[in-house]
Amino acid sequence: MKILMLHGINHNMFGKRDPVQYGTVTLAEIDAQLQALGRDLGAEVESFQTNSEAAMCERIHQGFTDGVDAVLINAGAWTHYSYGIRDALAILTVPVVELHMSNIHARETFRHHSVFAEIVKGQICGFGVDSYLLALRAAVSAALR
């Protein structure tokens, strides 16, 4: 089973950026935890991070072409306004799980809305790094159905 993990804008700064919201864990540490859990679940996790909306859309298209079994996405701020990424995700025919480290519903009002909500299997937020691990478990389970 192949799972594609998509990290969005500013996530390369995890560990340095706003530790109150995101903690001190780095993107490399998150990816290592995902890969370890993926092995336990019988899934290969490939991670991709970009600060370019176009590159994110192109990677989603590549995931479709490659035939990944599920997609995890933490698009960061793009979650709230990127109809381009939303439309790229809508092309996928596999489970897509949206996730966020912080509870986006307990933050600024503009963060309460996800343009992806209508097209994803589900959303997990507010559990820090565990949001990633919970999302991976959910994606693997959904892909097996």
N, C-alpha and C positions, 0 to 999 in steps of 0.2 A: 504494500500500500504506500502510495506517495502523497504526502501532505505538503502543500505550499504555504509557508508563513510569510505574509507580507507586512513589513514594518513601514510606517509612513514617515511623514515629514517631522524632522527634529529628533527622531528616535535614536539617531547616531549619538545624540548628546545625553542619553540616559546615563545616570551615574554622576552627571554634572548639573543637569537641568532640574530646577525646582524639586529638591529632595523631599519637601513636605508632601507633594502630590505623587512623586514617582519613586521615592526612595533613593538608594545609592547603588542599586544593581546596574550593571552595564548591559548593553545590548548583547555583547559576547557571552556574558553569564546567562542571560535569558535564553539565547540560542542553545547554549550547552545543556541547560535544563530541559529544553524542548527535545533536543536530540536524544538525551538519555531516556526520557519518558517515552519517546517515540520507539526506541529500541525495545523497551519493555512491552509496548503495545503492538509490536510487529509492524511498525510504520517507519518509513524514512521521511524525515522532516528536512525540507530545503528552505532556508531563509533568504529573504531579499529585503533590503532596505534602500530607500531612495528619498531624496528631497525634491525630486522632479515628478510632477503629476503625469507628464507624458511617459516617462520611464515606467511609472507604476502601471499605467494602462497597457503599455507594451508587454510588461511581465505577466499581467493577467491574461492577455491574449496568448502569450507563450504557454501559460499553464493550460489553457484550453487545448492548444495544439498538442502539447505533451501528454494530455490525458491524465492529469493529476486526479486523485480520488476525492480530495477535499481541499478547501482553502480556509486558512485563518487570516484575518486582517485586523490590524490595529492601524488605522489610517491617520490617527491623530486628528488634527484640526480639519483635515479633508473630510472627515466623517460628516461634518455639519454643513458642507456646501459644495462638495465636488460631484456634480452630476456626471462629469466625464468618467470618473472612477466608478460611480454607481452604474452607468451604462455598460462599462467594461465588465463589471461583476455580473450583470444581468445576462451576459452571453454564456456564462458558465452553466453547466448542467449538473454540477456536483454540489454537495452541501458547502455552504459558506457560513463561517461563524465569525461574527464581529466581536471584537474584544477591546477592552480598555483597562489599564491599570487602576485609574481613578474611577470613582463613581460619577460619571458625567451628569447624572440627574441631580446631584447634590452640589454642582458647581455653577458657574455663570449660566444665565438663562440661555444664551446662544448655544451652549453645549448640550442642552437637553434634547435637541432634535438630531436625529440621524437620517440622512438622505438614503442610507443603505437599508433601513429597517424593513421596508416592504419586500426586499428581495433576498435577505439573508435567512438562514435557518433559525438563527437566534443570536442573542447578544449576551455577553458576560462582562460585567464591569464591577470595579470597586474592590477587587481582591489583590491588588498589586501583582507581583509575579505569578501568583496562583491563578490569576485570570487567564494567563497563557496556558497553564497546565490543564485547567478545567476546560478551556476551549478545545485543546487538543483531544482530550478524552471525549468530548461531545462530538467533535468532527469524525473521529475514528468510529464511534458508535453509529453515527448517522450514515457514514459511508458503507458500513456493513449491512445496512438495511436494504 
